Amino acid sequence: MNQPAVLPNTNEPGIDAIPTLPSARKALIVSIATIMLGGLAIAFWQIGPQAFSSFLETNALVEIHLKANPSEALNYHGLLSAWFNFFGIVGAVCVVTGLISLLRSAVTYHVLRVGLVLVYPAVIGYVVLAWMSLGSLRDVGLAINGVAQDRVTMTLLWWDLVWPALAAGLYAFWLHVMLWSRSVYAAFTSKTGPTMRGDEVLEDWRTHGKDPRARRSLYGSFATHVLIIFIIPFLLQSRGCVEPYRVPQGSGEPAIAQVKVIKKKKEKKKKLALRPNSAIIFDIPDLDELEVDKVMEQLTQATYEANSNKAGKLGKGGGPKGGWPEGMENYKIRFIRLDHGGDGWDDGMDQTDADINFLNAFAQATGFNKIAAKGESHSISLLAKYPYDGFPPFVYLTGNGGMGTTNANDWKVLREYCLGGGMLIADAGSAGFDRSIRQFISKVFPDKPLIDIADDDILYQLPFGFPDGAPAFWAHGGRRAIGIKHDGRWIAFYHPGDMNDAWKSPGYSDVTPEMRTAATNLGINLVYYAFNQWDDAVSHKRK
């Protein structure tokens, strides 16, 4: 059986080498450290309001007064300014209790502990109010140095503002641990005895506990989980950490597919003869239902076939290689969805494989085989992180219920993305989402209405031909595809039917092979168009 260790060359009793006799030196350190902590709190009270007000006046107020409802942000700012006064009070209390504790007694010991306790609500209140204040500023569209802010950048800014207060809270906790140690407690009260909880905490920090290997393993495991779950994803979303979108470099032709539309002959309907007094009751469906059934019947009678002998020539510039002049040699074609937080935003990213099915079909039809292994998702705000010559040519948005919560900053980022050369491709998985996304688009483009896309538009011509315009799928909000144009180009395409549902693997959606082919080919046309517009935009920016 192992014997407890004792301190070498000392008469001081100890348990596992932990000193327990009174230590006037440690008690003096605690008193002086408390006075210093109070001084820091008073300095924070003096400097904090001016620094925070300067930040708002420099970066936010010019933006805020243009917004419709800045009162919430300014109210939080008022509360935060008032909270600095509480810091001043806590600082004064710490200075006084620290000075009193120089006269060591049981009374001054407890007074010192009470004074330090006040530090915690001061720190917690400041941290919470800073978060709420910055969050409300983000919601009204705060811009710093001309760049709209999102949750990631605001979190980094919040950290810059609160880390001194969090350090002060950690400082107070260390002083409390010292006060809970036997040597300091005995210096104030003259009561000796076994170790106290503070001794165990300090010794655990110093030696990693009674089983150092197990404690180090625990610390390592905890640190690894924090790194993988929180820190790495956070850094990947911060500015400059997105992967630029790499379009195939080359010089291709305006079309790769010679498409012929094969339509089956309609069978003549047989008339049904009934006796005059037949008991059969006819339930005549609504006209809308009849129209939908008619369109769906016509759709299933059409088969789109492509002659892909020229596969790999797709692109712009008329060269033999295929690709786009502003692209990259080491390209990768990705499918990026916008995560709006509403129901069904990720419909098709699961085992139904809608995204990867579409990418595989695009590769097969065009010959560009370097595609992403799976679809990926972005928050809307993340679109602002891409470089001017590496932004996604298109982003996709869908849903089965209402749109999730978006704010003015999201609308601004998506608008600037589309006006800058990107394209929004969207469809609806339900009638509820149709209503919701129309409202969302009107907020993103308040000055640009959704308009009908003509059957002979370029979107329906290359590389696959659609003589009657976009095929109808499920009529969640109509049968015609609509969109938004800016400077002669489509910046948004919206299909009220669930185009994405027809991309899913067989068995996951009730579609005919003809419908699946039509939906896939329509998507290829849209992506081809988006790549062409991306090339024009990047070429213009590089000149």
C-alpha positions as CSV (number, residue, x, y, z in Angstrom):
1,M,0.0,0.0,0.0
2,N,1.4,3.4,-1.0
3,Q,2.1,5.8,1.8
4,P,1.1,9.5,1.6
5,A,3.8,11.7,0.3
6,V,5.2,14.5,2.6
7,L,7.1,17.6,1.8
8,P,10.8,17.0,2.0
9,N,12.9,18.9,4.7
10,T,9.9,20.5,6.4
11,N,8.0,20.1,9.6
12,E,4.8,21.4,8.1
13,P,2.1,18.6,8.0
14,G,0.6,17.9,4.6
15,I,-1.7,15.5,2.7
16,D,-0.3,14.3,-0.6
17,A,2.4,17.1,-0.3
18,I,-0.2,19.8,0.0
19,P,0.7,22.4,2.7
20,T,-2.0,23.2,5.2
21,L,-0.3,25.5,7.8
22,P,-1.2,29.2,7.8
23,S,0.6,31.2,5.1
24,A,0.7,35.0,5.6
25,R,2.4,35.4,2.3
26,K,-0.4,33.8,0.3
27,A,-3.0,35.8,2.3
28,L,-1.1,39.0,1.4
29,I,-1.0,38.0,-2.3
30,V,-4.8,37.5,-2.3
31,S,-5.4,40.9,-0.7
32,I,-3.2,42.8,-3.1
33,A,-4.6,40.9,-6.1
34,T,-8.1,41.8,-5.0
35,I,-7.1,45.5,-4.9
36,M,-5.6,45.2,-8.4
37,L,-8.8,43.5,-9.6
38,G,-10.8,46.4,-8.3
39,G,-8.5,48.9,-10.1
40,L,-9.1,47.0,-13.3
41,A,-12.9,47.1,-12.9
42,I,-12.7,50.9,-12.2
43,A,-10.6,51.4,-15.3
44,F,-13.2,49.4,-17.3
45,W,-15.9,51.6,-15.9
46,Q,-14.0,54.7,-17.1
47,I,-12.8,53.5,-20.5
48,G,-15.6,51.0,-21.6
49,P,-18.5,53.4,-22.3
50,Q,-16.3,55.7,-24.4
51,A,-14.8,52.8,-26.4
52,F,-18.1,51.2,-27.1
53,S,-19.7,54.6,-28.1
54,S,-16.8,55.3,-30.3
55,F,-17.3,52.0,-32.0
56,L,-20.9,52.6,-32.7
57,E,-20.4,56.2,-33.9
58,T,-17.6,55.1,-36.2
59,N,-19.1,51.9,-37.7
60,A,-22.8,51.7,-37.0
61,L,-24.7,54.9,-36.5
62,V,-24.4,56.0,-40.1
63,E,-25.9,52.6,-41.1
64,I,-28.5,52.5,-38.3
65,H,-30.2,55.8,-39.0
66,L,-31.0,54.5,-42.4
67,K,-32.9,51.5,-41.0
68,A,-36.5,51.4,-40.2
69,N,-36.3,50.2,-36.6
70,P,-33.0,51.0,-34.8
71,S,-34.6,51.5,-31.4
72,E,-33.9,48.0,-30.1
73,A,-30.2,48.2,-30.9
74,L,-30.0,51.6,-29.2
75,N,-31.9,50.4,-26.2
76,Y,-29.4,47.6,-25.7
77,H,-26.6,50.1,-26.1
78,G,-28.2,52.2,-23.3
79,L,-28.4,49.2,-21.0
80,L,-24.8,48.3,-21.7
81,S,-23.7,51.9,-21.0
82,A,-25.5,51.7,-17.6
83,W,-23.9,48.4,-16.8
84,F,-20.5,50.0,-16.9
85,N,-21.5,51.9,-13.8
86,F,-22.1,48.6,-12.0
87,F,-18.6,47.7,-12.9
88,G,-17.4,50.8,-11.3
89,I,-19.3,50.0,-8.1
90,V,-17.9,46.4,-8.1
91,G,-14.4,47.8,-8.6
92,A,-14.7,50.2,-5.6
93,V,-16.0,47.3,-3.5
94,C,-13.1,45.1,-4.4
95,V,-10.6,47.9,-3.6
96,V,-12.2,48.5,-0.2
97,T,-12.5,44.8,0.7
98,G,-8.9,44.2,-0.4
99,L,-7.7,47.0,1.8
100,I,-9.7,45.7,4.8
101,S,-8.4,42.2,4.3
102,L,-4.9,43.4,5.1
103,L,-6.1,43.3,8.7
104,R,-6.5,39.5,8.7
105,S,-9.5,38.1,10.7
106,A,-12.4,35.8,10.2
107,V,-14.6,38.9,9.5
108,T,-12.4,40.4,6.9
109,Y,-12.1,36.9,5.3
110,H,-15.8,36.7,4.7
111,V,-16.0,40.3,3.6
112,L,-13.4,39.6,1.0
113,R,-15.3,36.6,-0.3
114,V,-18.5,38.6,-0.6
115,G,-16.7,41.4,-2.5
116,L,-15.3,38.9,-5.0
117,V,-18.7,37.3,-5.6
118,L,-20.0,40.6,-7.0
119,V,-17.6,40.3,-9.9
120,Y,-19.5,37.4,-11.4
121,P,-22.9,39.1,-12.1
122,A,-21.0,42.1,-13.4
123,V,-19.1,40.0,-15.9
124,I,-22.1,37.8,-16.9
125,G,-24.4,40.8,-17.4
126,Y,-21.8,42.6,-19.6
127,V,-21.2,39.5,-21.7
128,V,-24.9,39.0,-22.3
129,L,-25.7,42.6,-23.0
130,A,-22.8,42.9,-25.4
131,W,-24.1,39.8,-27.3
132,M,-27.6,41.2,-27.5
133,S,-26.5,44.6,-28.5
134,L,-24.3,43.4,-31.3
135,G,-26.9,40.9,-32.4
136,S,-29.5,43.6,-32.8
137,L,-27.1,45.7,-34.7
138,R,-26.5,42.8,-37.1
139,D,-30.3,42.4,-37.5
140,V,-30.6,46.0,-38.7
141,G,-27.8,45.6,-41.2
142,L,-24.6,46.9,-39.5
143,A,-21.7,47.4,-41.9
144,I,-18.1,47.7,-40.7
145,N,-15.7,49.2,-43.2
146,G,-18.4,48.8,-45.8
147,V,-18.8,45.0,-45.3
148,A,-22.1,43.6,-44.0
149,Q,-21.8,41.6,-40.8
150,D,-23.1,38.1,-40.1
151,R,-23.1,35.8,-37.0
152,V,-19.5,34.7,-37.5
153,T,-18.0,38.1,-37.8
154,M,-20.2,39.5,-35.0
155,T,-19.1,36.7,-32.8
156,L,-15.5,37.6,-33.4
157,L,-16.3,41.2,-32.7
158,W,-18.2,40.2,-29.5
159,W,-15.1,38.3,-28.4
160,D,-12.9,41.3,-28.9
161,L,-15.2,43.3,-26.7
162,V,-15.8,40.8,-23.8
163,W,-12.5,38.9,-23.4
164,P,-11.2,41.4,-20.9
165,A,-14.3,41.0,-18.7
166,L,-14.1,37.2,-19.0
167,A,-10.4,37.4,-17.9
168,A,-11.5,39.4,-14.9
169,G,-14.1,36.7,-14.0
170,L,-11.4,34.1,-14.3
171,Y,-9.1,36.2,-12.1
172,A,-11.9,36.4,-9.4
173,F,-12.4,32.7,-9.6
174,W,-8.7,32.1,-9.0
175,L,-8.8,34.4,-5.9
176,H,-11.8,32.4,-4.6
177,V,-9.9,29.2,-5.0
178,M,-7.0,30.7,-3.0
179,L,-9.4,31.7,-0.3
180,W,-10.8,28.1,-0.2
181,S,-7.3,26.7,0.5
182,R,-6.4,25.7,4.1
183,S,-3.2,27.8,4.2
184,V,-5.0,31.1,3.3
185,Y,-8.0,30.3,5.4
186,A,-5.9,29.5,8.4
187,A,-3.9,32.8,7.9
188,F,-7.2,34.7,8.3
189,T,-8.9,32.6,11.0
190,S,-6.1,30.7,12.7
191,K,-8.0,27.5,12.2
192,T,-5.8,24.7,11.0
193,G,-6.8,21.3,9.8
194,P,-7.0,19.1,6.7
195,T,-7.0,20.3,3.2
196,M,-10.0,22.2,1.8
197,R,-11.7,22.2,-1.6
198,G,-9.4,24.9,-2.9
199,D,-6.3,22.9,-2.1
200,E,-7.7,20.0,-4.1
201,V,-8.5,22.2,-7.1
202,L,-5.0,23.9,-7.1
203,E,-3.3,20.5,-6.7
204,D,-5.4,19.1,-9.6
205,W,-4.3,22.0,-11.8
206,R,-0.7,21.5,-10.8
207,T,-0.4,17.7,-11.0
208,H,-3.5,16.7,-13.1
209,G,-5.0,14.9,-10.1
210,K,-4.1,11.7,-8.3
211,D,-3.9,9.8,-11.6
212,P,-1.9,12.2,-13.9
213,R,-2.2,10.0,-17.0
214,A,-6.0,9.7,-16.6
215,R,-6.4,13.4,-16.0
216,R,-4.2,14.4,-18.9
217,S,-6.2,12.0,-21.1
218,L,-9.4,13.7,-19.9
219,Y,-8.0,17.1,-20.7
220,G,-6.8,16.0,-24.1
221,S,-10.1,14.4,-25.0
222,F,-12.0,17.5,-23.9
223,A,-9.7,19.8,-25.9
224,T,-9.9,17.6,-29.0
225,H,-13.7,17.6,-28.9
226,V,-13.8,21.4,-28.5
227,L,-11.4,21.8,-31.4
228,I,-13.3,19.5,-33.8
229,I,-16.9,20.4,-32.8
230,F,-16.5,24.2,-32.3
231,I,-13.2,25.8,-33.2
232,I,-12.5,24.2,-36.7
233,P,-16.1,24.7,-38.0
234,F,-16.1,28.3,-36.7
235,L,-12.8,29.1,-38.4
236,L,-14.0,27.5,-41.6
237,Q,-16.9,29.9,-41.7
238,S,-14.8,33.0,-40.9
239,R,-13.7,35.5,-43.5
240,G,-11.2,34.1,-46.0
241,C,-11.8,30.4,-45.1
242,V,-14.3,29.5,-47.9
243,E,-13.1,27.4,-50.8
244,P,-13.2,29.5,-54.0
245,Y,-15.5,28.0,-56.6
246,R,-13.4,26.6,-59.5
247,V,-15.1,26.7,-62.9
248,P,-13.5,24.6,-65.7
249,Q,-11.0,26.6,-67.6
250,G,-11.0,26.4,-71.4
251,S,-12.8,27.7,-74.4
252,G,-15.9,25.8,-75.4
253,E,-18.8,26.0,-77.8
254,P,-22.3,27.4,-77.1
255,A,-24.0,24.0,-77.2
256,I,-23.2,20.3,-76.9
257,A,-26.5,18.5,-77.4
258,Q,-28.5,18.1,-80.5
259,V,-31.9,17.5,-78.9
260,K,-35.0,16.1,-80.5
261,V,-38.3,16.0,-78.8
262,I,-40.2,12.8,-79.3
263,K,-43.8,13.0,-78.6
264,K,-46.1,10.0,-78.4
265,K,-49.3,10.1,-80.2
266,K,-52.3,10.8,-78.1
267,E,-54.8,8.0,-77.8
268,K,-58.3,8.9,-78.6
269,K,-60.5,8.8,-75.6
270,K,-63.2,6.2,-75.7
271,K,-66.7,7.3,-75.0
272,L,-68.5,5.6,-72.2
273,A,-72.2,4.8,-72.9
274,L,-74.5,4.6,-69.9
275,R,-78.1,3.9,-69.4
276,P,-80.3,7.0,-69.0
277,N,-81.2,6.0,-65.5
278,S,-77.8,4.9,-64.4
279,A,-77.0,5.1,-60.7
280,I,-73.4,6.3,-61.4
281,I,-72.7,9.8,-60.0
282,F,-70.1,11.9,-61.8
283,D,-67.8,14.0,-59.5
284,I,-66.4,16.6,-61.9
285,P,-63.0,17.9,-60.7
286,D,-62.1,21.6,-60.5
287,L,-60.8,23.2,-63.6
288,D,-57.4,23.8,-62.0
289,E,-57.1,20.1,-61.3
290,L,-58.0,19.3,-64.9
291,E,-55.3,21.7,-66.1
292,V,-52.7,20.2,-63.9
293,D,-53.5,16.7,-65.0
294,K,-53.5,17.8,-68.6
295,V,-50.0,19.3,-68.3
296,M,-48.7,16.3,-66.4
297,E,-50.1,14.0,-69.1
298,Q,-48.5,16.0,-71.8
299,L,-45.2,16.0,-69.9
300,T,-45.1,12.2,-69.7
301,Q,-45.6,12.1,-73.5
302,A,-42.3,13.9,-74.1
303,T,-38.9,12.4,-74.1
304,Y,-35.7,14.5,-74.3
305,E,-32.8,12.8,-76.0
306,A,-29.4,14.2,-76.4
307,N,-26.7,13.3,-78.8
308,S,-23.6,13.8,-76.7
309,N,-20.9,13.1,-79.3
310,K,-19.5,16.6,-78.5
311,A,-19.4,16.0,-74.8
312,G,-16.7,18.1,-73.2
313,K,-17.0,21.0,-75.7
314,L,-19.5,22.8,-73.5
315,G,-18.4,26.3,-72.6
316,K,-17.8,29.7,-74.0
317,G,-15.3,31.1,-76.5
318,G,-15.6,28.7,-79.4
319,G,-12.5,26.7,-78.7
320,P,-12.0,22.9,-79.0
321,K,-11.1,22.2,-75.4
322,G,-14.3,23.1,-73.6
323,G,-14.7,25.3,-70.6
324,W,-14.7,29.0,-69.8
325,P,-11.8,31.5,-70.3
326,E,-11.9,32.8,-66.7
327,G,-12.0,29.4,-65.1
328,M,-9.3,27.3,-63.5
329,E,-7.4,24.3,-64.7
330,N,-7.9,22.4,-61.4
331,Y,-11.7,22.8,-61.4
332,K,-14.4,21.3,-59.3
333,I,-18.1,21.6,-60.0
334,R,-20.0,22.0,-56.7
335,F,-23.7,22.1,-55.8
336,I,-24.3,24.7,-53.1
337,R,-27.6,25.0,-51.2
338,L,-28.7,27.9,-49.1
339,D,-29.5,26.9,-45.5
340,H,-32.4,29.3,-44.6
341,G,-33.3,27.2,-41.5
342,G,-36.9,26.5,-42.7
343,D,-38.5,23.1,-43.1
344,G,-37.1,21.1,-46.0
345,W,-34.2,23.4,-46.9
346,D,-32.0,20.2,-47.1
347,D,-34.5,18.0,-48.9
348,G,-32.5,15.9,-51.3
349,M,-29.2,16.1,-49.3
350,D,-29.9,12.8,-47.5
351,Q,-30.1,9.2,-48.9
352,T,-32.3,10.4,-51.8
353,D,-29.1,11.9,-53.3
354,A,-30.8,14.6,-55.4
355,D,-27.7,16.9,-55.4
356,I,-25.2,14.2,-56.3
357,N,-27.5,12.7,-58.9
358,F,-27.7,16.1,-60.6
359,L,-23.9,16.5,-60.5
360,N,-23.4,13.1,-62.0
361,A,-25.9,13.8,-64.8
362,F,-24.1,17.1,-65.4
363,A,-20.8,15.4,-65.7
364,Q,-22.2,12.7,-68.0
365,A,-23.9,15.3,-70.3
366,T,-20.9,17.7,-70.5
367,G,-17.8,15.6,-70.0
368,F,-16.7,17.7,-67.0
369,N,-16.1,14.9,-64.6
370,K,-14.4,16.7,-61.7
371,I,-17.4,17.1,-59.5
372,A,-17.9,17.3,-55.7
373,A,-18.5,14.1,-53.9
374,K,-21.7,15.5,-52.4
375,G,-23.8,18.7,-52.1
376,E,-22.9,21.3,-49.6
377,S,-24.8,23.9,-47.6
378,H,-24.1,27.6,-46.9
379,S,-25.8,30.2,-44.8
380,I,-26.8,33.1,-47.0
381,S,-24.3,35.4,-45.2
382,L,-21.4,33.1,-46.2
383,L,-21.8,34.2,-49.9
384,A,-20.1,37.5,-48.9
385,K,-16.9,35.6,-48.1
386,Y,-16.0,34.5,-51.6
387,P,-13.4,36.3,-53.6
388,Y,-14.5,38.4,-56.6
389,D,-13.2,35.8,-59.1
390,G,-14.1,32.6,-57.2
391,F,-17.8,33.0,-56.2
392,P,-20.3,30.2,-57.0
393,P,-22.0,30.7,-60.4
394,F,-25.2,29.5,-58.9
395,V,-26.8,28.7,-55.5
396,Y,-29.9,26.6,-55.0
397,L,-32.8,27.2,-52.6
398,T,-35.8,25.0,-51.8
399,G,-38.1,24.1,-48.9
400,N,-41.2,22.2,-47.9
401,G,-42.6,24.7,-45.4
402,G,-42.1,28.4,-44.7
403,M,-38.7,30.1,-45.2
404,G,-36.6,30.2,-42.1
405,T,-35.7,33.5,-40.3
406,T,-33.8,35.9,-42.5
407,N,-32.8,39.5,-41.9
408,A,-31.8,42.6,-43.7
409,N,-28.2,41.5,-43.9
410,D,-29.1,38.2,-45.5
411,W,-31.2,40.0,-48.1
412,K,-28.4,42.5,-48.8
413,V,-25.8,39.7,-49.2
414,L,-27.9,37.6,-51.6
415,R,-28.9,40.7,-53.6
416,E,-25.2,41.8,-54.0
417,Y,-24.3,38.2,-54.9
418,C,-26.8,38.0,-57.7
419,L,-26.1,41.5,-59.0
420,G,-22.4,40.7,-59.0
421,G,-22.7,37.8,-61.3
422,G,-24.3,34.9,-59.4
423,M,-27.6,33.3,-60.0
424,L,-30.3,32.1,-57.6
425,I,-32.0,28.8,-58.7
426,A,-35.1,28.0,-56.6
427,D,-38.1,25.7,-56.6
428,A,-40.9,24.9,-54.2
429,G,-41.7,21.7,-52.4
430,S,-45.1,22.9,-51.1
431,A,-47.7,25.6,-51.6
432,G,-46.6,27.1,-48.2
433,F,-43.1,27.4,-49.4
434,D,-44.2,29.0,-52.6
435,R,-45.9,31.8,-50.7
436,S,-43.0,32.2,-48.4
437,I,-40.3,32.3,-51.0
438,R,-42.2,34.9,-53.1
439,Q,-42.2,37.2,-50.0
440,F,-38.5,36.5,-49.5
441,I,-37.6,37.3,-53.1
442,S,-39.5,40.5,-52.9
443,K,-37.4,41.6,-49.9
444,V,-34.2,40.6,-51.7
445,F,-35.2,42.5,-54.8
446,P,-37.8,45.1,-53.8
447,D,-37.4,47.0,-57.0
448,K,-37.4,44.0,-59.4
449,P,-40.6,42.0,-59.9
450,L,-40.8,38.3,-60.8
451,I,-41.7,38.0,-64.5
452,D,-42.7,35.2,-66.7
453,I,-39.9,33.5,-68.7
454,A,-40.9,33.1,-72.4
455,D,-40.9,29.7,-74.0
456,D,-38.2,30.8,-76.5
457,D,-35.8,32.2,-73.9
458,I,-32.2,31.2,-74.1
459,L,-32.6,29.3,-70.8
460,Y,-34.7,26.7,-72.7
461,Q,-32.4,26.4,-75.7
462,L,-28.9,25.4,-74.6
463,P,-27.7,22.8,-74.3
464,F,-31.1,21.1,-74.2
465,G,-34.1,22.3,-76.1
466,F,-37.5,22.9,-74.4
467,P,-39.8,24.1,-77.2
468,D,-42.7,24.7,-74.7
469,G,-40.6,26.3,-72.0
470,A,-39.9,24.8,-68.6
471,P,-41.7,21.5,-68.0
472,A,-44.4,21.5,-65.4
473,F,-43.9,19.2,-62.4
474,W,-46.0,19.7,-59.3
475,A,-48.2,22.8,-59.3
476,H,-47.4,24.1,-55.8
477,G,-47.7,27.7,-57.0
478,G,-48.4,27.6,-60.7
479,R,-47.0,25.9,-63.7
480,R,-44.9,28.6,-65.3
481,A,-41.3,29.3,-64.3
482,I,-40.6,32.9,-63.4
483,G,-37.5,34.9,-62.7
484,I,-35.8,38.3,-62.2
485,K,-33.7,40.1,-64.8
486,H,-31.0,42.7,-64.3
487,D,-29.1,44.4,-67.1
488,G,-30.5,41.8,-69.6
489,R,-29.5,38.7,-67.7
490,W,-31.4,36.3,-65.4
491,I,-30.2,36.7,-61.8
492,A,-33.0,34.5,-60.3
493,F,-34.9,31.5,-61.6
494,Y,-37.9,30.2,-59.7
495,H,-39.9,27.1,-60.6
496,P,-43.1,26.7,-58.5
497,G,-42.9,22.9,-59.1
498,D,-40.6,20.7,-57.1
499,M,-37.8,20.2,-59.7
500,N,-35.5,18.9,-57.0
501,D,-37.9,16.1,-56.2
502,A,-37.4,14.7,-59.7
503,W,-33.6,14.6,-59.2
504,K,-33.9,12.1,-56.4
505,S,-33.0,8.4,-56.8
506,P,-35.7,6.1,-58.1
507,G,-38.0,5.0,-55.3
508,Y,-37.9,8.2,-53.4
509,S,-40.3,10.3,-55.6
510,D,-43.2,9.4,-57.8
511,V,-42.0,10.5,-61.1
512,T,-41.7,8.9,-64.6
513,P,-38.3,8.5,-66.2
514,E,-39.3,11.2,-68.7
515,M,-40.0,13.7,-65.9
516,R,-36.7,12.9,-64.3
517,T,-34.8,13.4,-67.5
518,A,-36.7,16.7,-68.2
519,A,-35.9,18.0,-64.7
520,T,-32.3,17.1,-65.0
521,N,-31.8,18.6,-68.4
522,L,-33.5,21.8,-67.3
523,G,-31.1,22.0,-64.4
524,I,-28.2,21.5,-66.7
525,N,-29.4,24.4,-68.9
526,L,-29.6,26.7,-65.9
527,V,-26.2,25.8,-64.6
528,Y,-24.7,26.3,-68.1
529,Y,-26.3,29.7,-68.3
530,A,-25.0,30.6,-64.8
531,F,-21.5,29.5,-65.8
532,N,-21.6,31.8,-68.8
533,Q,-22.8,34.8,-66.7
534,W,-20.1,34.0,-64.1
535,D,-17.5,34.1,-66.8
536,D,-18.7,37.5,-68.1
537,A,-18.8,39.0,-64.6
538,V,-15.3,37.8,-63.6
539,S,-13.9,39.0,-67.0
540,H,-15.3,42.4,-66.3
541,K,-14.0,42.5,-62.8
542,R,-10.5,41.5,-63.8
543,K,-10.2,44.2,-66.5
